Amino acid sequence: MKKKLWIGIGAIVLTLGIGTAVYAADAGNSTFQEMLPFMKKMHPDLSEQQLNDMHKSCVEQNDSMGTMMKSGGSGMMKNMGSMMNGSSMM
């Protein structure tokens, strides 16, 4: 009985995790025109050019983060990983 319960919980967690990852990957591919109505609501005082610049900045920042994570992350990220694994940084 306990084994079936743990298998069911594991399947649910795995399904939700995969669904979240797929949703997050898809949400990152929005264009400026798709985001413009939301950006105007959040920043009504900014011009369309300023909103466009903000969008470009966010896209560039996300691209650089993705590249950094694919290349092994920064030193700080590696140190965080070693701290979580219980190894000493010194």
PyMOL CGO cylinders between C-alpha atoms (Angstrom):
from pymol import cmd
from pymol.cgo import CYLINDER

trace = [
    CYLINDER, 0.00, 0.00, 0.00, 2.76, 2.47, 0.95, 0.3, 1, 1, 1, 1, 1, 1,
    CYLINDER, 2.76, 2.47, 0.95, 4.72, 1.61, -2.17, 0.3, 1, 1, 1, 1, 1, 1,
    CYLINDER, 4.72, 1.61, -2.17, 1.75, 2.40, -4.43, 0.3, 1, 1, 1, 1, 1, 1,
    CYLINDER, 1.75, 2.40, -4.43, 1.20, 5.68, -2.63, 0.3, 1, 1, 1, 1, 1, 1,
    CYLINDER, 1.20, 5.68, -2.63, 4.83, 6.74, -3.12, 0.3, 1, 1, 1, 1, 1, 1,
    CYLINDER, 4.83, 6.74, -3.12, 4.75, 5.71, -6.78, 0.3, 1, 1, 1, 1, 1, 1,
    CYLINDER, 4.75, 5.71, -6.78, 1.59, 7.79, -7.28, 0.3, 1, 1, 1, 1, 1, 1,
    CYLINDER, 1.59, 7.79, -7.28, 3.06, 10.82, -5.53, 0.3, 1, 1, 1, 1, 1, 1,
    CYLINDER, 3.06, 10.82, -5.53, 6.26, 10.47, -7.57, 0.3, 1, 1, 1, 1, 1, 1,
    CYLINDER, 6.26, 10.47, -7.57, 4.30, 10.28, -10.83, 0.3, 1, 1, 1, 1, 1, 1,
    CYLINDER, 4.30, 10.28, -10.83, 2.31, 13.40, -9.94, 0.3, 1, 1, 1, 1, 1, 1,
    CYLINDER, 2.31, 13.40, -9.94, 5.44, 15.36, -8.98, 0.3, 1, 1, 1, 1, 1, 1,
    CYLINDER, 5.44, 15.36, -8.98, 7.21, 14.27, -12.17, 0.3, 1, 1, 1, 1, 1, 1,
    CYLINDER, 7.21, 14.27, -12.17, 4.22, 15.23, -14.33, 0.3, 1, 1, 1, 1, 1, 1,
    CYLINDER, 4.22, 15.23, -14.33, 3.90, 18.67, -12.71, 0.3, 1, 1, 1, 1, 1, 1,
    CYLINDER, 3.90, 18.67, -12.71, 7.65, 19.28, -13.02, 0.3, 1, 1, 1, 1, 1, 1,
    CYLINDER, 7.65, 19.28, -13.02, 7.73, 18.43, -16.71, 0.3, 1, 1, 1, 1, 1, 1,
    CYLINDER, 7.73, 18.43, -16.71, 4.62, 20.53, -17.37, 0.3, 1, 1, 1, 1, 1, 1,
    CYLINDER, 4.62, 20.53, -17.37, 6.12, 23.51, -15.60, 0.3, 1, 1, 1, 1, 1, 1,
    CYLINDER, 6.12, 23.51, -15.60, 9.37, 23.23, -17.57, 0.3, 1, 1, 1, 1, 1, 1,
    CYLINDER, 9.37, 23.23, -17.57, 7.51, 23.06, -20.90, 0.3, 1, 1, 1, 1, 1, 1,
    CYLINDER, 7.51, 23.06, -20.90, 5.34, 26.04, -19.96, 0.3, 1, 1, 1, 1, 1, 1,
    CYLINDER, 5.34, 26.04, -19.96, 8.35, 28.10, -18.86, 0.3, 1, 1, 1, 1, 1, 1,
    CYLINDER, 8.35, 28.10, -18.86, 10.28, 27.29, -22.04, 0.3, 1, 1, 1, 1, 1, 1,
    CYLINDER, 10.28, 27.29, -22.04, 7.34, 28.34, -24.19, 0.3, 1, 1, 1, 1, 1, 1,
    CYLINDER, 7.34, 28.34, -24.19, 6.66, 31.52, -22.20, 0.3, 1, 1, 1, 1, 1, 1,
    CYLINDER, 6.66, 31.52, -22.20, 10.19, 32.78, -22.86, 0.3, 1, 1, 1, 1, 1, 1,
    CYLINDER, 10.19, 32.78, -22.86, 9.63, 33.08, -26.61, 0.3, 1, 1, 1, 1, 1, 1,
    CYLINDER, 9.63, 33.08, -26.61, 7.26, 36.05, -26.66, 0.3, 1, 1, 1, 1, 1, 1,
    CYLINDER, 7.26, 36.05, -26.66, 7.73, 38.91, -29.08, 0.3, 1, 1, 1, 1, 1, 1,
    CYLINDER, 7.73, 38.91, -29.08, 7.60, 42.60, -28.30, 0.3, 1, 1, 1, 1, 1, 1,
    CYLINDER, 7.60, 42.60, -28.30, 4.23, 42.99, -30.04, 0.3, 1, 1, 1, 1, 1, 1,
    CYLINDER, 4.23, 42.99, -30.04, 2.74, 40.22, -27.88, 0.3, 1, 1, 1, 1, 1, 1,
    CYLINDER, 2.74, 40.22, -27.88, 4.09, 41.80, -24.70, 0.3, 1, 1, 1, 1, 1, 1,
    CYLINDER, 4.09, 41.80, -24.70, 3.23, 45.42, -25.55, 0.3, 1, 1, 1, 1, 1, 1,
    CYLINDER, 3.23, 45.42, -25.55, -0.32, 45.50, -24.05, 0.3, 1, 1, 1, 1, 1, 1,
    CYLINDER, -0.32, 45.50, -24.05, 0.94, 44.05, -20.75, 0.3, 1, 1, 1, 1, 1, 1,
    CYLINDER, 0.94, 44.05, -20.75, 3.95, 46.36, -20.67, 0.3, 1, 1, 1, 1, 1, 1,
    CYLINDER, 3.95, 46.36, -20.67, 1.73, 49.41, -21.28, 0.3, 1, 1, 1, 1, 1, 1,
    CYLINDER, 1.73, 49.41, -21.28, -0.44, 48.37, -18.31, 0.3, 1, 1, 1, 1, 1, 1,
    CYLINDER, -0.44, 48.37, -18.31, 2.58, 47.96, -16.04, 0.3, 1, 1, 1, 1, 1, 1,
    CYLINDER, 2.58, 47.96, -16.04, 4.41, 51.09, -17.25, 0.3, 1, 1, 1, 1, 1, 1,
    CYLINDER, 4.41, 51.09, -17.25, 1.79, 53.57, -18.52, 0.3, 1, 1, 1, 1, 1, 1,
    CYLINDER, 1.79, 53.57, -18.52, 4.18, 56.54, -18.40, 0.3, 1, 1, 1, 1, 1, 1,
    CYLINDER, 4.18, 56.54, -18.40, 6.77, 55.05, -20.75, 0.3, 1, 1, 1, 1, 1, 1,
    CYLINDER, 6.77, 55.05, -20.75, 6.79, 55.58, -24.50, 0.3, 1, 1, 1, 1, 1, 1,
    CYLINDER, 6.79, 55.58, -24.50, 6.65, 52.68, -26.92, 0.3, 1, 1, 1, 1, 1, 1,
    CYLINDER, 6.65, 52.68, -26.92, 10.35, 53.21, -27.73, 0.3, 1, 1, 1, 1, 1, 1,
    CYLINDER, 10.35, 53.21, -27.73, 11.26, 53.01, -24.03, 0.3, 1, 1, 1, 1, 1, 1,
    CYLINDER, 11.26, 53.01, -24.03, 9.19, 49.84, -23.69, 0.3, 1, 1, 1, 1, 1, 1,
    CYLINDER, 9.19, 49.84, -23.69, 10.92, 48.39, -26.75, 0.3, 1, 1, 1, 1, 1, 1,
    CYLINDER, 10.92, 48.39, -26.75, 14.33, 49.17, -25.23, 0.3, 1, 1, 1, 1, 1, 1,
    CYLINDER, 14.33, 49.17, -25.23, 13.24, 47.53, -21.96, 0.3, 1, 1, 1, 1, 1, 1,
    CYLINDER, 13.24, 47.53, -21.96, 12.09, 44.42, -23.82, 0.3, 1, 1, 1, 1, 1, 1,
    CYLINDER, 12.09, 44.42, -23.82, 15.37, 44.18, -25.73, 0.3, 1, 1, 1, 1, 1, 1,
    CYLINDER, 15.37, 44.18, -25.73, 17.30, 44.52, -22.48, 0.3, 1, 1, 1, 1, 1, 1,
    CYLINDER, 17.30, 44.52, -22.48, 15.32, 41.71, -20.86, 0.3, 1, 1, 1, 1, 1, 1,
    CYLINDER, 15.32, 41.71, -20.86, 15.76, 39.42, -23.88, 0.3, 1, 1, 1, 1, 1, 1,
    CYLINDER, 15.76, 39.42, -23.88, 19.51, 40.08, -23.97, 0.3, 1, 1, 1, 1, 1, 1,
    CYLINDER, 19.51, 40.08, -23.97, 19.79, 39.47, -20.23, 0.3, 1, 1, 1, 1, 1, 1,
    CYLINDER, 19.79, 39.47, -20.23, 17.88, 36.18, -20.50, 0.3, 1, 1, 1, 1, 1, 1,
    CYLINDER, 17.88, 36.18, -20.50, 20.01, 35.08, -23.46, 0.3, 1, 1, 1, 1, 1, 1,
    CYLINDER, 20.01, 35.08, -23.46, 23.24, 35.80, -21.57, 0.3, 1, 1, 1, 1, 1, 1,
    CYLINDER, 23.24, 35.80, -21.57, 21.96, 33.93, -18.49, 0.3, 1, 1, 1, 1, 1, 1,
    CYLINDER, 21.96, 33.93, -18.49, 21.10, 30.93, -20.64, 0.3, 1, 1, 1, 1, 1, 1,
    CYLINDER, 21.10, 30.93, -20.64, 24.54, 30.98, -22.24, 0.3, 1, 1, 1, 1, 1, 1,
    CYLINDER, 24.54, 30.98, -22.24, 26.23, 31.29, -18.86, 0.3, 1, 1, 1, 1, 1, 1,
    CYLINDER, 26.23, 31.29, -18.86, 24.27, 28.38, -17.41, 0.3, 1, 1, 1, 1, 1, 1,
    CYLINDER, 24.27, 28.38, -17.41, 24.97, 26.18, -20.47, 0.3, 1, 1, 1, 1, 1, 1,
    CYLINDER, 24.97, 26.18, -20.47, 28.70, 26.92, -20.23, 0.3, 1, 1, 1, 1, 1, 1,
    CYLINDER, 28.70, 26.92, -20.23, 28.91, 25.73, -16.65, 0.3, 1, 1, 1, 1, 1, 1,
    CYLINDER, 28.91, 25.73, -16.65, 27.74, 28.81, -14.77, 0.3, 1, 1, 1, 1, 1, 1,
    CYLINDER, 27.74, 28.81, -14.77, 29.75, 31.39, -12.96, 0.3, 1, 1, 1, 1, 1, 1,
    CYLINDER, 29.75, 31.39, -12.96, 32.14, 30.81, -10.11, 0.3, 1, 1, 1, 1, 1, 1,
    CYLINDER, 32.14, 30.81, -10.11, 29.49, 31.87, -7.63, 0.3, 1, 1, 1, 1, 1, 1,
    CYLINDER, 29.49, 31.87, -7.63, 27.08, 29.27, -9.00, 0.3, 1, 1, 1, 1, 1, 1,
    CYLINDER, 27.08, 29.27, -9.00, 29.74, 26.56, -8.76, 0.3, 1, 1, 1, 1, 1, 1,
    CYLINDER, 29.74, 26.56, -8.76, 30.49, 27.55, -5.17, 0.3, 1, 1, 1, 1, 1, 1,
    CYLINDER, 30.49, 27.55, -5.17, 26.79, 27.40, -4.34, 0.3, 1, 1, 1, 1, 1, 1,
    CYLINDER, 26.79, 27.40, -4.34, 26.65, 23.90, -5.78, 0.3, 1, 1, 1, 1, 1, 1,
    CYLINDER, 26.65, 23.90, -5.78, 29.63, 22.75, -3.74, 0.3, 1, 1, 1, 1, 1, 1,
    CYLINDER, 29.63, 22.75, -3.74, 28.12, 24.29, -0.60, 0.3, 1, 1, 1, 1, 1, 1,
    CYLINDER, 28.12, 24.29, -0.60, 24.87, 22.43, -1.20, 0.3, 1, 1, 1, 1, 1, 1,
    CYLINDER, 24.87, 22.43, -1.20, 26.78, 19.19, -1.71, 0.3, 1, 1, 1, 1, 1, 1,
    CYLINDER, 26.78, 19.19, -1.71, 28.47, 19.69, 1.64, 0.3, 1, 1, 1, 1, 1, 1,
    CYLINDER, 28.47, 19.69, 1.64, 31.98, 20.24, 0.30, 0.3, 1, 1, 1, 1, 1, 1,
    CYLINDER, 31.98, 20.24, 0.30, 34.10, 23.03, 1.63, 0.3, 1, 1, 1, 1, 1, 1,
    CYLINDER, 34.10, 23.03, 1.63, 34.86, 26.10, -0.46, 0.3, 1, 1, 1, 1, 1, 1,
    CYLINDER, 34.86, 26.10, -0.46, 38.18, 26.71, 1.26, 0.3, 1, 1, 1, 1, 1, 1,
]
cmd.load_cgo(trace, "trace")
